[in-house]
Amino acid sequence: MELTEIRTLLETYVEPEGRLSVLFVTKNGTKYTSFKPTVSNDVQKEVVKLFKDSVQSKINSDLAKVPFNPSGHENDEFSECQIEYLGNYSEVINLFDEPGTEEIEPDDVSFLIFRLRINKDQDPTKYLYLFRKNHKLKNIRKGFWMRKVNDTFNILEGSKLMAIDGWIDAISLEDEVIFFNHISAERIFNLREKYKENAEVGLEEVQRGNKIQNFDQFRDDCLEDARIIRRLTKIQSNPQIIELFHAHFSNAPEVVELFDLNIDFNTDKTQIVYADKDQLTHITMLMRDAYYRTVLANRKGVDDFNV
C-alpha cells in the first residue's frame, strides 16, 4: 500500500455523499464496545478533506515505508504489515456489522474507525479504513468539534463534543495495514496478546537448543516483561537468529567478557545459568546478536534500536 494510492482514493471521494461512516469504540482490556452514530454529510465531507490533507502532508515529508516492527519505527518512517499479523483485525472491523445500541460518551471513546466505501456502485463492496485514537483534544488547529443533535452528529459547539482532526494512527486497505503511530496500534488492536503468542513460539525454539539452565523460570520471567516480549517477537519473526544463537554459542563467553554483560555460565561454558530478571535484557540481546565489533576501526557497539 502506497500513500499516493490512499491520497488518490480520498481525492476521488472528497464528496463522500454517504460513503463515510464512523464507529466509536471503547476498549477495556481485550474487550470492545462500539457505537455507530449517524454522521451528517457536512461532517463526512470535512473528515475526508482533513484526512486527504494529512496524507498529503505525510507524502511531503517523504516518509520511508518499513516492515512492521514490534518495537516501533523511526520518526521519518511508517510501517506496514499484513492484517493476519494483527491477530484480531477481523474482530475490530466486524464491530461495524453489530454495533452496540447504547451511545458512548465522548470521553469514554478509546478510538474511532472511519470507513470509506471506495467501490463504484455497480462493483463489489470495498472499504478503506482509517483509525484514530481518541486523544480528547482541548484545542484543534486544523479540525473541528462535532456534537449529536437530533440523532445526527454535526459540526457544532456545545456540550458532549467529540474532537475531530486530521491525524491518522493507522490505515487498512484489503489485506494490508500501515501504521504511523506504533503505540496506538497496540492500543487499537490486541497486539500485546499476539506478541505474547509469538514470544512463546520463539521461547520453544530457544528451549530446544538447551543453552539456558533454569529455563522454566527464564520463560516465565520473559513472559511477564512487555519489553522482553516485544524483543522475543522480533527474534521469532526471523527463526534464523535463534539457529545462529545455538550454532555459535561457543562465542558467547567472549561477547559477555567483551561487553561486561550480566550473564553467567556453567563450568564448561556450554549453558547460561539464569538466576534472575536482571539478566533478561542482556540474555535476550545476546540471543538477538545485538553486540558487535566493527571491522574497520575495531569498535565495540550495540544494535540498540528496537531492543
Disulfide bonds with the S-S distance in Angstrom:
none
